[in-house]
Amino acid sequence: MMGMAKTGMPGLGILAVPMMVLALGDVRLAAGWLLPMLCFADMFAVYYWRKHNAAGKLFKLAPWVMVGMAIGAYTLTLSEKYLRPMVGTIILVMLCLYLWRRFQSGTPPVAHPLPYGVAAGFSTTVANAAGPVMSLYLLSKQLPKDEFVATGAWFFFFINLMKLPIYAWQGMISAQSLGFGLKMAPAVIVGAMAGRWLIRHIPANIFEWSVIVLTAVSTVMLLV
């Protein structure tokens, strides 16, 4: 899922987060175990889109992302009983934003960097789930398709690297999580290679709605 999300099927990135929490039974462990895989998958994304990016569009966003990450780092000190519903709520909000973006028409409204930056920094730190927020922000910049995808890829590459010391400070990065990421590396490679092929051969509507339904179901399971 992580590999395919980075090279052609971004909806799978939303689905992977609640599934990982349900598999491990702990929000912190899920975030910590996902991050090495995300960093590895990011390398494929930035390599694939190395010739297209509009990094200048992110300069105004950067300081507010840092504020959101700081708030998220503090939030990770809360107990599991608070973190689990919080992560479930974040993913649910991200899914609603994804759907709203999917079905909106006309020119996207101008996105101020303050709320979008804080929301992206917080949601990526707590739940690895800032994709829909960033999509809305980049849509407002009216970038060409290639620059849109490439700029998002570079953004998450640097943000995920910046999260490593935060997760290490919280004890969420360990030899066990790194070992798990290493074992998953071949699957990430297969996903990254398959993503571009699959997106051209699977009907887009069927794939998208399958991801939306599965994400909604897994999120409800987190909340209850």
C-alpha positions as CSV (number, residue, x, y, z in Angstrom):
1,M,0.0,0.0,0.0
2,M,2.8,2.5,0.9
3,G,4.7,1.8,-2.3
4,M,1.6,2.2,-4.5
5,A,0.4,5.3,-2.7
6,K,3.7,7.0,-3.6
7,T,3.7,6.2,-7.3
8,G,0.1,6.3,-8.4
9,M,-2.6,5.3,-5.9
10,P,-2.6,7.9,-3.1
11,G,-5.8,6.7,-1.6
12,L,-4.1,3.7,-0.2
13,G,-2.0,5.9,2.0
14,I,-5.1,6.9,4.0
15,L,-6.2,3.3,4.3
16,A,-2.9,2.0,5.6
17,V,-2.9,4.1,8.8
18,P,-6.0,2.7,10.5
19,M,-5.2,-0.8,9.3
20,M,-1.8,-0.6,11.0
21,V,-3.3,0.6,14.2
22,L,-5.8,-2.3,14.2
23,A,-3.0,-4.8,13.4
24,L,-0.7,-3.6,16.2
25,G,-3.3,-2.5,18.7
26,D,-1.3,0.6,19.7
27,V,-1.3,4.1,18.0
28,R,2.3,4.9,18.8
29,L,3.6,1.6,17.6
30,A,1.6,1.9,14.4
31,A,3.0,5.4,13.7
32,G,6.6,4.3,14.5
33,W,6.4,1.2,12.5
34,L,4.9,2.9,9.5
35,L,7.5,5.8,9.3
36,P,10.5,3.8,8.1
37,M,8.4,2.3,5.3
38,L,7.1,5.8,4.4
39,C,10.7,7.2,4.2
40,F,11.7,4.3,2.0
41,A,8.7,4.7,-0.2
42,D,9.3,8.4,-0.4
43,M,12.6,7.8,-2.1
44,F,10.8,6.1,-5.0
45,A,8.4,9.0,-5.3
46,V,11.1,11.8,-5.4
47,Y,13.2,9.8,-7.9
48,Y,10.2,9.2,-10.1
49,W,9.1,12.9,-10.0
50,R,12.7,14.3,-9.8
51,K,12.2,16.5,-12.9
52,H,8.9,18.1,-11.7
53,N,8.4,20.1,-8.6
54,A,7.4,23.5,-7.4
55,A,9.1,23.7,-4.0
56,G,8.7,27.5,-3.9
57,K,5.0,27.0,-3.3
58,L,5.8,25.4,0.1
59,F,8.0,28.2,1.6
60,K,5.1,30.0,3.2
61,L,3.7,26.7,4.5
62,A,6.9,25.5,6.2
63,P,6.9,27.5,9.5
64,W,3.3,26.6,10.1
65,V,4.0,22.9,9.4
66,M,6.7,23.1,12.1
67,V,4.2,24.6,14.6
68,G,1.8,21.7,13.8
69,M,4.5,19.2,14.3
70,A,5.5,20.7,17.7
71,I,1.8,20.4,18.8
72,G,1.7,16.8,17.5
73,A,4.9,15.9,19.3
74,Y,3.3,17.1,22.6
75,T,0.1,15.2,21.8
76,L,2.0,11.9,21.4
77,T,2.7,12.1,25.2
78,L,-1.0,11.4,25.9
79,S,-2.2,8.0,26.8
80,E,-3.5,5.4,24.4
81,K,-7.1,5.9,25.4
82,Y,-6.9,9.5,24.1
83,L,-4.7,8.9,21.1
84,R,-6.8,6.2,19.5
85,P,-10.0,8.2,19.2
86,M,-7.9,11.2,18.2
87,V,-6.2,9.4,15.4
88,G,-9.6,7.9,14.3
89,T,-11.1,11.4,14.2
90,I,-8.1,12.8,12.3
91,I,-8.4,10.1,9.6
92,L,-12.2,10.6,9.4
93,V,-11.7,14.3,8.9
94,M,-9.0,13.6,6.3
95,L,-11.4,11.3,4.5
96,C,-14.2,13.9,4.5
97,L,-11.7,16.4,3.1
98,Y,-10.7,13.9,0.4
99,L,-14.3,13.4,-0.6
100,W,-15.0,17.1,-0.6
101,R,-12.0,17.7,-2.8
102,R,-13.0,14.8,-5.1
103,F,-16.5,16.2,-5.8
104,Q,-15.9,20.0,-5.7
105,S,-16.3,21.9,-8.9
106,G,-14.8,25.1,-10.1
107,T,-11.7,26.8,-9.0
108,P,-10.4,25.7,-5.6
109,P,-10.6,28.5,-3.0
110,V,-7.4,30.3,-1.9
111,A,-5.7,28.3,0.9
112,H,-4.0,30.3,3.7
113,P,-0.8,28.6,4.8
114,L,-1.4,29.0,8.5
115,P,-4.4,26.6,9.0
116,Y,-3.3,24.2,6.3
117,G,0.3,24.1,7.6
118,V,-0.7,23.5,11.2
119,A,-3.2,20.9,10.2
120,A,-0.7,19.1,7.9
121,G,2.1,19.2,10.5
122,F,-0.2,18.0,13.3
123,S,-1.9,15.2,11.4
124,T,1.3,13.8,9.9
125,T,3.0,13.7,13.3
126,V,0.2,12.1,15.2
127,A,-1.2,9.8,12.5
128,N,0.9,9.9,9.3
129,A,-2.3,11.2,7.6
130,A,-1.7,14.7,6.1
131,G,-2.3,13.7,2.5
132,P,-5.8,15.2,2.0
133,V,-4.8,18.5,3.7
134,M,-1.8,18.9,1.4
135,S,-3.8,18.0,-1.6
136,L,-6.3,20.7,-0.8
137,Y,-3.5,23.2,-0.3
138,L,-1.7,22.3,-3.6
139,L,-4.9,22.4,-5.5
140,S,-5.4,26.0,-4.5
141,K,-2.0,26.8,-6.2
142,Q,-3.4,25.5,-9.5
143,L,-0.3,23.6,-10.4
144,P,0.0,21.4,-13.5
145,K,-0.6,17.7,-12.7
146,D,3.0,16.6,-12.7
147,E,4.1,19.5,-10.5
148,F,1.2,18.8,-8.2
149,V,2.2,15.2,-7.6
150,A,5.9,16.0,-7.5
151,T,5.7,18.8,-5.0
152,G,3.6,16.7,-2.7
153,A,6.2,13.9,-3.0
154,W,9.1,16.2,-2.1
155,F,7.1,17.7,0.8
156,F,6.4,14.3,2.5
157,F,10.0,13.2,1.8
158,F,11.4,16.0,3.9
159,I,8.6,16.0,6.5
160,N,8.9,12.2,7.2
161,L,12.7,12.6,7.7
162,M,12.0,15.4,10.2
163,K,9.6,13.2,12.1
164,L,12.4,10.6,12.7
165,P,13.9,12.4,15.7
166,I,10.5,13.2,17.2
167,Y,9.5,9.5,17.0
168,A,12.9,8.5,18.4
169,W,12.5,10.9,21.3
170,Q,9.1,9.3,22.0
171,G,10.5,5.8,21.9
172,M,8.5,5.0,18.8
173,I,11.6,4.1,16.7
174,S,13.3,0.9,17.8
175,A,15.4,-1.9,16.5
176,Q,12.2,-3.9,16.2
177,S,10.4,-1.2,14.1
178,L,13.5,-0.7,11.9
179,G,13.7,-4.5,11.4
180,F,10.1,-4.6,10.5
181,G,10.6,-1.8,7.9
182,L,13.6,-3.7,6.5
183,K,11.5,-6.9,6.1
184,M,8.8,-4.8,4.4
185,A,11.2,-3.2,2.0
186,P,10.7,-5.7,-0.8
187,A,6.9,-5.3,-0.6
188,V,7.3,-1.5,-0.8
189,I,9.5,-1.9,-3.9
190,V,6.9,-4.2,-5.5
191,G,4.1,-1.7,-4.6
192,A,6.1,1.3,-6.0
193,M,6.7,-0.6,-9.3
194,A,3.1,-1.8,-9.5
195,G,1.5,1.5,-8.7
196,R,2.0,3.1,-12.1
197,W,0.9,0.0,-13.9
198,L,-2.2,-0.7,-11.8
199,I,-3.5,2.9,-12.0
200,R,-3.7,2.4,-15.8
201,H,-5.5,-0.9,-15.7
202,I,-8.0,-0.7,-12.8
203,P,-11.1,1.4,-13.4
204,A,-10.5,4.5,-11.4
205,N,-14.0,4.7,-9.8
206,I,-14.0,1.1,-8.6
207,F,-10.6,1.5,-7.0
208,E,-11.3,4.9,-5.4
209,W,-14.6,3.8,-3.9
210,S,-13.1,0.6,-2.6
211,V,-10.5,2.6,-0.7
212,I,-13.0,5.1,0.6
213,V,-15.3,2.4,1.9
214,L,-12.5,0.3,3.5
215,T,-11.0,3.4,5.1
216,A,-14.4,4.5,6.5
217,V,-15.0,1.0,8.0
218,S,-11.5,0.7,9.5
219,T,-11.8,4.2,11.0
220,V,-15.1,3.4,12.6
221,M,-13.5,0.3,14.1
222,L,-10.8,2.6,15.6
223,L,-13.4,4.9,17.1
224,V,-15.6,2.1,18.7
